[in-house]
Amino acid sequence: MVLLPAAAALAGALIGLWSRLLVVRHSVPEGEPPRRDRHGCAASPPDPCDPDPCDPDPCDPGPRAAFGGRCRRCSARSGPPPFTVEAVTGLVLAALAWRAVTPGPAGRTGTSGPPWTAGLWTGGAWSGGAPAAAQAAEFLALCWLAGVCVVLAFVDAAVRRLPDRLTLAAGLGTGALLTVAAAAGDRWDDLLRAGLGGLALTAFYLLLFLVNPAGMGLGDVKLAAGLGVALGWLGWGVLVGGTFLGFLAGGVYGVALLVTRRAGRRSEIPFGPFMVLGTFAAILAAPLL
């Protein structure tokens, strides 16, 4: 029971090393191209790392500086603090693995509930319910979504944008793996609900964007598609719960900023991290929703 969460935590930490590079690469202002893999300095123009654009060897921190969190030549911040991306990725994957091998609550161990409850939740992973291949694909789909969402959350917190290539990867990867789970476990009804969930959550965020473009970005709308697919796969209650928890977390954070006078009523805060937080809180609590 401990082996899978421990292995997932280790895998998450290793994946987090690459995720950190992605965070540095995509943490650029809107409209600017991603940084090259070997140019991770996050200093704003004028760039102290590149005093001479003609210099054949400008500040070129490479992966080592990205892992350290600062440029090795100018000491400018180059991404999140050391080990934060790795730790968060490892913790999220370990939590998913732990819930995968943990039996559901009493009275919810039947096979009529959501796939996550009836398959991996129930009696441990690959112990009953859906075929092992379907359970594995379902678990990998949630892990894939978690890995990409960690990158998106850090990027959004840094520059308040959600890159299209990452939101697209989150949605397509999750949908593809859940399609494999549906084919292997004959869960076509669940896949249909996942698709409808993605459409419903996207439409909801799109409506919010149209009503108040200053309070909701198109990146949030695109991220909602992938999150809605995963939540819809687990059930309508999980979809509603994940959406509510995201807004609750964002609201609490906003109130805290106002109370501490670190922001005003018109201040903008990145909402992507709270969407991700609410989604995975609901996924982990799926047997209760």
C-alpha positions as CSV (number, residue, x, y, z in Angstrom):
1,M,0.0,0.0,0.0
2,V,3.0,2.3,0.7
3,L,5.0,1.2,-2.3
4,L,2.9,2.9,-5.0
5,P,2.7,6.3,-3.3
6,A,6.4,6.3,-2.5
7,A,7.2,5.4,-6.2
8,A,4.8,8.1,-7.3
9,A,6.5,10.7,-5.1
10,L,9.9,9.8,-6.4
11,A,8.7,9.9,-10.0
12,G,7.0,13.2,-9.3
13,A,10.2,14.7,-8.0
14,L,12.1,13.6,-11.1
15,I,9.3,14.9,-13.3
16,G,9.4,18.1,-11.4
17,L,13.0,18.7,-12.6
18,W,11.8,18.9,-16.1
19,S,8.7,20.8,-15.0
20,R,10.8,23.5,-13.5
21,L,12.5,24.1,-16.9
22,L,9.0,24.4,-18.5
23,V,8.0,26.9,-15.8
24,V,11.1,29.0,-16.5
25,R,10.6,28.6,-20.3
26,H,7.0,29.8,-20.3
27,S,7.1,32.4,-17.6
28,V,7.2,35.3,-20.1
29,P,4.8,38.2,-20.6
30,E,1.9,37.9,-22.9
31,G,2.8,38.1,-26.6
32,E,6.5,37.1,-26.1
33,P,7.9,33.8,-27.3
34,P,9.0,31.2,-24.7
35,R,12.5,31.4,-23.6
36,R,15.0,29.0,-25.2
37,D,15.7,26.0,-23.0
38,R,19.1,27.3,-22.2
39,H,18.2,30.8,-21.5
40,G,16.3,30.7,-18.3
41,C,17.1,34.1,-16.7
42,A,13.8,35.7,-15.8
43,A,15.2,39.3,-15.4
44,S,13.0,41.9,-17.1
45,P,14.4,44.2,-19.8
46,P,16.8,45.8,-19.6
47,D,18.2,42.3,-19.1
48,P,21.3,42.3,-16.8
49,C,22.1,38.9,-18.1
50,D,22.5,40.2,-21.6
51,P,24.3,43.6,-21.5
52,D,25.5,43.1,-25.1
53,P,23.0,41.6,-27.5
54,C,26.0,40.9,-29.9
55,D,27.9,39.0,-27.3
56,P,28.1,35.4,-28.6
57,D,27.9,34.1,-25.0
58,P,25.3,36.1,-23.2
59,C,24.0,34.9,-19.9
60,D,23.3,31.3,-20.6
61,P,22.3,29.7,-17.3
62,G,21.1,26.4,-18.6
63,P,19.3,23.8,-16.6
64,R,21.7,24.1,-13.6
65,A,20.7,27.7,-13.0
66,A,17.0,26.9,-13.5
67,F,17.2,24.1,-10.8
68,G,18.9,26.6,-8.5
69,G,16.3,29.2,-9.0
70,R,18.7,32.0,-9.9
71,C,20.9,33.1,-12.8
72,R,24.5,31.9,-12.2
73,R,26.0,35.2,-13.6
74,C,23.7,38.0,-12.4
75,S,21.8,36.2,-9.5
76,A,18.5,37.3,-10.9
77,R,15.5,35.2,-10.0
78,S,15.2,32.4,-12.6
79,G,12.0,30.6,-11.8
80,P,10.4,29.4,-8.5
81,P,12.5,28.8,-5.4
82,P,14.6,25.7,-5.5
83,F,12.8,22.4,-5.1
84,T,9.3,23.9,-4.9
85,V,8.2,22.6,-8.3
86,E,9.7,19.2,-7.6
87,A,8.1,19.0,-4.2
88,V,4.7,20.0,-5.3
89,T,4.7,17.5,-8.2
90,G,5.9,14.7,-6.0
91,L,3.3,15.5,-3.3
92,V,0.4,15.6,-5.8
93,L,1.3,12.4,-7.5
94,A,1.9,10.7,-4.2
95,A,-1.6,11.8,-3.0
96,L,-3.2,10.5,-6.2
97,A,-1.4,7.2,-5.7
98,W,-2.3,7.0,-2.0
99,R,-6.0,7.5,-2.8
100,A,-5.7,4.9,-5.6
101,V,-4.7,2.2,-3.2
102,T,-7.0,3.3,-0.3
103,P,-10.4,1.7,0.0
104,G,-13.4,4.1,-0.4
105,P,-15.5,5.0,2.6
106,A,-18.0,2.6,4.1
107,G,-21.1,2.4,2.0
108,R,-19.4,3.7,-1.1
109,T,-17.5,0.5,-2.2
110,G,-19.9,-0.7,-4.8
111,T,-19.3,-0.6,-8.5
112,S,-22.2,1.7,-9.3
113,G,-20.4,4.9,-8.4
114,P,-17.9,7.0,-10.4
115,P,-15.1,5.0,-12.1
116,W,-12.5,6.4,-9.7
117,T,-14.6,5.1,-6.8
118,A,-15.5,1.8,-8.3
119,G,-12.0,1.1,-9.7
120,L,-8.9,2.4,-8.1
121,W,-10.6,3.7,-4.9
122,T,-12.2,0.4,-4.1
123,G,-10.1,-2.2,-2.2
124,G,-6.8,-0.9,-3.7
125,A,-5.4,-0.5,-7.2
126,W,-5.9,-3.4,-9.7
127,S,-7.8,-5.4,-7.1
128,G,-11.2,-5.5,-8.6
129,G,-13.8,-3.6,-10.5
130,A,-12.6,-2.4,-13.9
131,P,-9.8,-4.3,-15.8
132,A,-6.3,-3.4,-14.7
133,A,-5.5,-1.7,-18.0
134,A,-8.5,0.6,-17.6
135,Q,-7.5,1.4,-14.0
136,A,-3.9,2.1,-15.0
137,A,-5.0,4.4,-17.9
138,E,-7.4,6.3,-15.6
139,F,-4.6,6.7,-13.0
140,L,-2.1,7.9,-15.6
141,A,-4.7,10.3,-17.0
142,L,-5.0,12.0,-13.6
143,C,-1.2,12.0,-13.1
144,W,-0.7,13.5,-16.5
145,L,-3.2,16.3,-15.8
146,A,-1.6,16.9,-12.4
147,G,1.9,17.2,-13.9
148,V,0.9,19.7,-16.5
149,C,-1.3,21.6,-14.1
150,V,1.6,22.1,-11.7
151,V,3.5,23.8,-14.5
152,L,0.5,25.9,-15.4
153,A,-0.1,27.0,-11.8
154,F,3.5,28.2,-11.3
155,V,3.5,30.0,-14.7
156,D,0.2,31.7,-13.9
157,A,1.4,32.7,-10.5
158,A,4.5,34.2,-12.0
159,V,3.2,36.1,-15.1
160,R,-0.6,35.7,-14.9
161,R,-1.0,33.8,-18.1
162,L,-1.7,30.2,-19.1
163,P,0.1,29.2,-22.3
164,D,-2.0,27.7,-25.0
165,R,0.4,24.8,-25.6
166,L,0.2,23.7,-22.0
167,T,-3.6,24.0,-21.6
168,L,-3.9,22.1,-24.9
169,A,-1.5,19.4,-23.7
170,A,-3.5,19.1,-20.4
171,G,-6.8,18.6,-22.2
172,L,-5.6,16.4,-25.1
173,G,-3.4,14.1,-22.9
174,T,-6.1,13.6,-20.3
175,G,-8.8,13.0,-22.9
176,A,-6.6,10.5,-24.8
177,L,-5.8,8.4,-21.7
178,L,-9.4,8.4,-20.5
179,T,-10.4,7.2,-23.9
180,V,-8.0,4.3,-23.5
181,A,-9.5,3.6,-20.0
182,A,-13.0,3.7,-21.6
183,A,-12.1,1.3,-24.3
184,A,-10.3,-1.1,-21.9
185,G,-13.0,-1.0,-19.3
186,D,-16.1,-0.5,-21.4
187,R,-16.8,2.9,-19.8
188,W,-18.2,4.7,-22.7
189,D,-20.9,6.3,-20.6
190,D,-18.2,7.7,-18.3
191,L,-16.3,9.0,-21.3
192,L,-19.4,10.7,-22.6
193,R,-19.9,12.4,-19.3
194,A,-16.3,13.5,-19.3
195,G,-16.7,15.2,-22.6
196,L,-19.9,16.8,-21.5
197,G,-18.2,17.9,-18.3
198,G,-15.4,19.5,-20.2
199,L,-17.9,21.4,-22.5
200,A,-20.0,22.5,-19.5
201,L,-17.1,23.8,-17.5
202,T,-15.6,25.6,-20.6
203,A,-19.0,27.2,-21.3
204,F,-19.3,28.3,-17.7
205,Y,-15.9,30.0,-17.7
206,L,-16.5,31.4,-21.1
207,L,-19.7,33.0,-19.8
208,L,-17.8,34.5,-16.9
209,F,-15.1,35.8,-19.3
210,L,-17.8,37.5,-21.5
211,V,-19.5,39.1,-18.5
212,N,-16.3,40.3,-16.9
213,P,-13.2,40.0,-19.1
214,A,-11.1,41.8,-16.5
215,G,-11.8,39.2,-13.9
216,M,-11.4,36.0,-16.0
217,G,-8.9,35.3,-18.8
218,L,-9.2,33.2,-21.9
219,G,-6.4,31.0,-20.5
220,D,-8.7,30.1,-17.6
221,V,-11.4,29.2,-20.1
222,K,-9.0,26.9,-22.0
223,L,-7.8,25.3,-18.8
224,A,-11.4,24.6,-17.8
225,A,-11.7,22.2,-20.7
226,G,-9.1,19.7,-19.4
227,L,-10.2,20.1,-15.8
228,G,-13.8,19.6,-16.7
229,V,-13.0,16.4,-18.6
230,A,-11.3,14.9,-15.5
231,L,-14.0,16.0,-13.1
232,G,-16.8,14.9,-15.4
233,W,-15.2,11.5,-15.7
234,L,-15.6,11.0,-12.0
235,G,-19.2,12.3,-11.8
236,W,-21.3,15.4,-11.9
237,G,-21.0,15.9,-8.2
238,V,-17.2,15.9,-8.5
239,L,-17.5,18.5,-11.3
240,V,-19.6,20.8,-9.2
241,G,-17.5,20.3,-6.1
242,G,-14.2,20.9,-7.9
243,T,-15.6,24.1,-9.4
244,F,-17.0,25.3,-6.1
245,L,-13.7,24.6,-4.2
246,G,-11.7,26.5,-6.8
247,F,-13.8,29.6,-6.3
248,L,-13.8,29.2,-2.6
249,A,-10.0,29.0,-2.4
250,G,-9.7,32.0,-4.7
251,G,-12.2,34.0,-2.6
252,V,-10.4,33.2,0.6
253,Y,-7.1,34.2,-0.9
254,G,-8.6,37.5,-2.2
255,V,-10.1,38.3,1.2
256,A,-6.8,37.6,2.9
257,L,-5.0,40.0,0.5
258,L,-7.6,42.7,1.3
259,V,-7.3,42.2,5.0
260,T,-3.5,42.4,4.9
261,R,-3.7,45.3,2.5
262,R,-1.6,43.6,0.0
263,A,-4.2,44.2,-2.7
264,G,-7.2,46.4,-3.5
265,R,-10.6,45.6,-4.7
266,R,-9.6,46.2,-8.3
267,S,-6.4,44.1,-8.0
268,E,-6.1,41.1,-10.4
269,I,-5.0,37.8,-9.0
270,P,-4.1,34.7,-11.1
271,F,-7.0,32.3,-10.9
272,G,-5.4,29.3,-12.6
273,P,-3.8,27.9,-9.4
274,F,-7.1,28.0,-7.6
275,M,-8.8,26.2,-10.4
276,V,-6.1,23.5,-10.2
277,L,-6.3,23.4,-6.4
278,G,-10.1,23.0,-6.4
279,T,-10.0,20.3,-9.1
280,F,-7.5,18.0,-7.3
281,A,-9.1,18.6,-3.9
282,A,-12.4,17.3,-5.5
283,I,-10.5,14.4,-7.2
284,L,-9.0,13.3,-3.9
285,A,-12.3,13.7,-2.2
286,A,-14.3,12.0,-5.0
287,P,-15.7,9.1,-2.9
288,L,-17.3,11.7,-0.6
289,L,-18.9,13.8,-3.4
